[in-house]
Amino acid sequence: MMKKINVIISWSSGKDAALTLWRLLNDPHYNVVGLYTTYVGDEVPFQATPIEVLKEQARLIGLPLILIELPQVFPPNEVYQQTVINGLKASGLNIQAVAFGDIFCNGIADYRRQYIEPEGWQCIFPLMGEPSHKLAIEMITIGIKTKLVTVDTSQCEVQYCGKWSRFQIISATLMERRRRGSQLLKVVRSSRQRNKQYYHELSAVDRGEKIPDFYPFGTGNFNL
């Protein structure tokens, strides 16, 4: 019988963490032993989610929540990393892996690994590299409820702010992105843009081969 890997999840309180939890709970290779979050004062940095909300989320999920207090919102890397490591070690949980809900391949995985793996723990990234619009569809399909609390009005209609995430919003936003991508290509052509790399990227958009990474889902602008 296969032995499951004990994993703790970095819990930010939002949709990406929720989908990470869902996937790992349904993956026969892993045993989710808990959640952990870093906080300053009485809330999670960036999301500004009150700690009491996280405690209630963990209670409803049925997993222990490890709270790790940071000395400030932006501590030096060494301080942040060591604080997280110390908090996980002091949790009393049997940890073999740490999971993160990161999506974009922007160097964050290497950053996580450099302080997690030296402790003998694996780094798990269940969502890494997947198209954010597909993740958004998966969230809706499995019943994760998310609300748009901010929108980038250059990419998404302001009318969607305050709305629950729906398939119609995803469809409308993707169509708008393709339209704007096509418009950008026309501007580049008319001005004889010399940057060939940029030109080829926009050409790909025009052909429907690539969608730029400015999709509103997956930016951390949702709360459970």
C-alpha positions in Angstrom: 0.0 0.0 0.0 1.3 3.4 -1.0 2.3 5.6 1.9 0.9 9.1 1.7 3.1 12.2 2.1 2.1 14.5 5.0 1.6 18.0 3.6 0.8 21.3 5.2 -0.7 24.1 3.0 0.2 27.7 2.9 -3.2 29.2 3.6 -3.8 32.8 2.4 -7.6 32.6 2.9 -8.4 33.0 -0.8 -9.4 31.0 -3.8 -6.0 29.7 -4.9 -5.3 28.2 -1.5 -8.8 26.7 -1.5 -8.3 25.0 -4.8 -4.9 23.8 -3.7 -6.5 22.3 -0.6 -9.3 20.7 -2.7 -6.8 19.1 -5.1 -4.6 17.7 -2.4 -7.5 16.3 -0.4 -8.5 14.4 -3.5 -5.0 13.3 -4.4 -4.2 9.8 -3.1 -0.5 10.6 -2.8 -1.0 13.2 0.0 -2.3 13.5 3.5 -3.2 17.1 4.4 -2.2 17.5 8.1 -2.8 21.3 8.5 -2.8 24.8 7.2 -0.4 27.6 8.1 -0.5 31.4 7.5 1.7 34.3 8.2 0.2 37.4 9.7 0.9 40.9 11.0 -1.3 42.4 13.7 -4.7 40.8 13.4 -4.8 40.1 9.7 -3.1 38.4 6.7 -0.9 40.9 4.7 -2.0 41.7 1.2 -5.4 40.0 1.5 -6.2 41.9 4.7 -8.2 39.0 5.9 -8.9 39.1 9.6 -7.2 36.3 11.6 -10.6 35.4 13.1 -11.9 34.7 9.6 -9.0 32.3 8.9 -9.7 30.5 12.2 -13.3 30.0 11.2 -12.3 28.7 7.8 -9.9 26.2 9.4 -12.6 25.1 11.9 -15.1 24.5 9.1 -12.5 22.6 7.1 -11.5 20.5 10.1 -7.8 21.1 10.0 -5.4 22.7 12.5 -4.3 26.3 11.6 -0.7 27.2 12.4 -0.4 31.0 12.9 3.0 32.4 12.3 3.5 36.1 13.2 5.8 38.3 11.1 7.6 41.2 12.7 6.4 43.4 9.8 4.6 43.3 6.5 7.9 43.2 4.5 10.6 41.7 6.6 14.0 40.9 5.0 13.9 37.6 3.2 16.2 35.9 5.7 13.9 36.9 8.5 10.7 35.9 6.7 12.1 32.5 5.7 13.5 31.6 9.1 10.3 32.8 10.8 8.2 30.4 8.6 10.6 27.5 9.2 10.6 28.1 13.0 6.8 28.2 13.0 6.4 25.0 11.1 8.9 23.2 13.3 7.2 24.4 16.4 3.7 23.2 15.1 4.1 19.7 16.4 2.8 18.4 13.1 4.6 15.6 11.2 5.4 17.6 8.0 7.0 16.0 5.0 5.9 18.6 2.4 4.7 22.2 2.1 2.2 23.1 -0.6 1.7 26.5 -2.1 -1.1 27.9 -4.4 1.2 29.8 -6.7 0.1 29.8 -10.3 2.6 31.9 -12.4 6.1 30.7 -13.3 7.8 33.9 -12.2 10.6 32.5 -10.1 8.5 32.1 -7.0 8.9 28.3 -7.0 12.7 28.5 -6.8 12.3 31.1 -4.0 10.1 28.7 -2.0 12.4 25.8 -2.5 15.5 27.6 -1.3 14.3 27.7 2.2 11.8 24.8 2.4 13.9 22.0 0.8 17.0 22.4 3.0 14.7 21.4 6.0 14.1 18.0 4.3 10.6 19.0 3.2 9.2 18.7 -0.4 7.7 21.8 -2.1 4.4 21.1 -3.8 2.8 23.4 -6.4 -0.5 21.9 -7.5 -1.6 24.9 -9.6 1.8 26.0 -11.1 1.8 26.9 -14.8 -1.9 26.2 -15.4 -3.9 28.8 -17.4 -5.7 31.0 -14.9 -9.0 31.0 -16.8 -9.1 27.2 -16.6 -8.4 27.3 -12.9 -11.2 29.9 -12.5 -13.6 27.5 -14.3 -12.5 24.6 -12.1 -13.2 26.7 -9.0 -16.7 27.5 -10.1 -17.3 23.9 -11.1 -16.3 22.4 -7.8 -18.2 25.0 -5.8 -15.6 27.5 -4.6 -17.4 30.8 -4.2 -15.3 33.9 -5.0 -16.3 37.5 -5.3 -14.5 40.2 -7.3 -13.5 42.8 -4.8 -11.3 44.8 -7.1 -11.0 44.9 -10.9 -8.5 46.3 -13.4 -10.9 48.4 -15.6 -8.4 48.3 -18.5 -9.0 44.5 -18.7 -12.4 43.9 -17.0 -15.7 45.9 -17.0 -16.2 47.8 -13.7 -19.7 46.3 -13.5 -18.2 43.0 -12.4 -16.8 44.5 -9.2 -18.7 43.1 -6.3 -20.1 40.2 -8.3 -19.8 36.5 -7.6 -17.5 34.7 -10.0 -19.6 33.2 -12.8 -18.9 31.4 -16.1 -20.4 34.4 -17.9 -17.8 36.8 -16.5 -15.0 34.5 -17.5 -16.3 34.2 -21.0 -16.9 38.0 -21.4 -13.4 38.7 -20.0 -11.7 36.3 -22.4 -13.5 37.8 -25.3 -12.5 41.3 -24.3 -8.9 40.2 -23.9 -8.8 38.8 -27.4 -10.4 41.9 -28.8 -7.9 44.2 -27.0 -5.0 41.9 -28.1 -6.1 42.2 -31.7 -6.3 46.0 -31.4 -2.8 46.1 -29.9 -1.5 44.2 -32.9 -3.0 46.7 -35.3 -1.3 49.5 -33.5 2.0 47.8 -33.6 1.7 47.1 -37.3 0.7 50.7 -38.1 3.6 52.2 -36.2 6.1 49.7 -37.6 7.2 48.4 -34.2 10.8 47.3 -34.3 10.7 45.1 -31.3 10.3 41.7 -33.0 9.8 39.7 -29.8 6.9 41.9 -28.8 5.5 41.8 -32.3 5.5 38.0 -32.4 3.8 37.8 -29.0 1.0 40.1 -30.3 0.8 38.1 -33.5 0.2 35.0 -31.5 -2.6 36.7 -29.7 -4.2 37.7 -33.0 -4.0 34.1 -34.1 -5.5 32.9 -30.8 -2.4 31.0 -29.9 -1.5 32.9 -26.7 -3.4 35.0 -24.1 -1.3 37.6 -22.2 -1.0 37.2 -18.5 -3.3 40.0 -17.4 -6.3 38.0 -16.6 -8.1 39.2 -13.5 -8.6 35.7 -12.0 -5.7 34.4 -10.0 -4.3 37.9 -9.0 -5.4 37.6 -5.4 -8.3 40.0 -5.8 -10.8 37.4 -4.4 -11.8 36.4 -1.0 -13.7 33.3 0.1 
